[in-house]
Amino acid sequence: HLKSRYDDVRESSWKMFHKFNKDQDRKLTSLFATRSSLARETGFVDFSSRELVGSLAGSPENVIGFLDELHFQLRPFVEREMAYFKKVKRTGEPLNVWDIDHYSAECQSKLFQNFPAF
């Protein structure tokens, strides 16, 4: 379980969840090829261009620009949060990807412990 207080349990859970699945990979590859073919047959360069026509985003370039700006704006907050999680971990070991959910839940619990439940 990714919120377990035991590091080895979090690591094992994360690795099992993210394990390569050959069948899933085959199905996703087929899905992407079908979507690409659909886009070309309907006059679009790629599937994202087809899907974004008439949407608020407008184009794949706008989406990329938005995500780049979001990354730029959020980076300082994420870096502070990761530094805090590392301090909370207290082992001196690096913060691992499987630690994030656990320390996030732990910090939220402490932060909101005095708020009444709805």
C-alpha positions in Angstrom: 0.0 0.0 0.0 1.5 3.3 -1.1 0.5 5.1 2.2 2.0 2.5 4.4 4.4 3.7 7.1 6.8 0.9 6.1 9.3 2.0 3.3 9.7 -1.6 1.9 5.9 -2.1 1.7 5.6 1.3 -0.2 8.4 0.3 -2.5 7.0 -3.2 -3.3 3.5 -1.8 -3.9 4.8 0.9 -6.2 6.9 -1.5 -8.2 4.1 -4.0 -8.6 1.7 -1.3 -9.7 4.2 0.1 -12.3 5.4 -3.3 -13.5 5.6 -3.6 -17.3 2.7 -5.6 -18.7 3.3 -7.0 -22.2 -0.4 -7.5 -23.0 -1.3 -3.9 -21.8 1.6 -2.6 -23.9 0.3 -4.4 -27.0 -3.2 -3.1 -26.5 -2.0 0.5 -26.0 0.2 0.3 -29.1 -2.8 -0.9 -31.1 -5.0 1.9 -29.7 -2.4 4.6 -30.6 -2.0 3.2 -34.1 -5.8 3.2 -34.6 -6.2 6.7 -33.2 -3.3 7.9 -35.5 -5.0 6.3 -38.5 -8.3 7.8 -37.7 -6.7 11.3 -37.5 -5.0 10.9 -40.8 -8.2 9.6 -42.5 -10.1 12.6 -41.3 -7.5 15.1 -42.5 -5.5 15.8 -39.4 -1.8 15.5 -38.7 -2.3 13.6 -35.5 -4.9 12.6 -33.0 -4.4 15.4 -30.6 -5.0 18.0 -33.4 -8.2 16.2 -34.2 -9.4 16.1 -30.6 -8.6 19.7 -29.8 -10.6 21.3 -32.7 -13.3 23.4 -31.2 -12.1 22.9 -27.6 -11.0 25.6 -25.2 -7.4 24.5 -25.6 -7.6 25.0 -29.4 -4.4 23.2 -30.5 -1.6 20.9 -29.3 0.7 23.9 -29.2 -1.5 25.7 -26.8 -1.7 22.6 -24.5 2.1 22.3 -24.6 2.5 26.1 -23.8 0.0 25.7 -20.9 1.8 22.7 -19.5 5.2 24.4 -19.8 3.9 27.5 -17.9 2.2 25.3 -15.3 5.5 23.5 -14.8 7.4 26.8 -14.5 4.9 28.2 -12.0 4.6 25.1 -9.8 8.2 24.1 -9.7 9.2 26.2 -6.6 6.2 24.9 -4.6 6.9 21.3 -5.5 10.6 21.7 -4.6 9.7 23.1 -1.2 7.2 20.3 -0.6 9.8 17.6 -1.6 12.3 19.3 0.7 9.8 19.2 3.5 8.9 15.5 2.9 12.6 14.7 2.9 13.0 16.4 6.3 9.9 14.5 7.6 11.4 11.2 6.4 14.3 11.7 8.9 16.3 8.7 7.7 18.8 10.7 5.7 18.0 8.4 2.7 16.8 10.1 -0.5 13.1 10.6 -1.0 11.8 8.0 -3.4 8.8 8.1 -5.8 7.0 5.6 -3.5 7.4 7.9 -0.5 5.3 10.8 -1.9 1.8 9.5 -1.2 2.8 8.4 2.3 4.4 11.7 3.4 1.7 13.8 1.6 -1.0 12.0 3.5 0.9 12.2 6.8 1.4 16.0 6.4 -2.2 16.6 5.4 -3.3 14.6 8.4 -1.2 16.8 10.7 -2.2 20.0 8.9 -6.0 19.3 9.2 -6.1 17.5 12.5 -7.9 20.4 14.2 -10.5 21.0 11.5 -13.9 19.4 12.1 -15.0 16.7 9.7 -17.9 17.6 7.4 
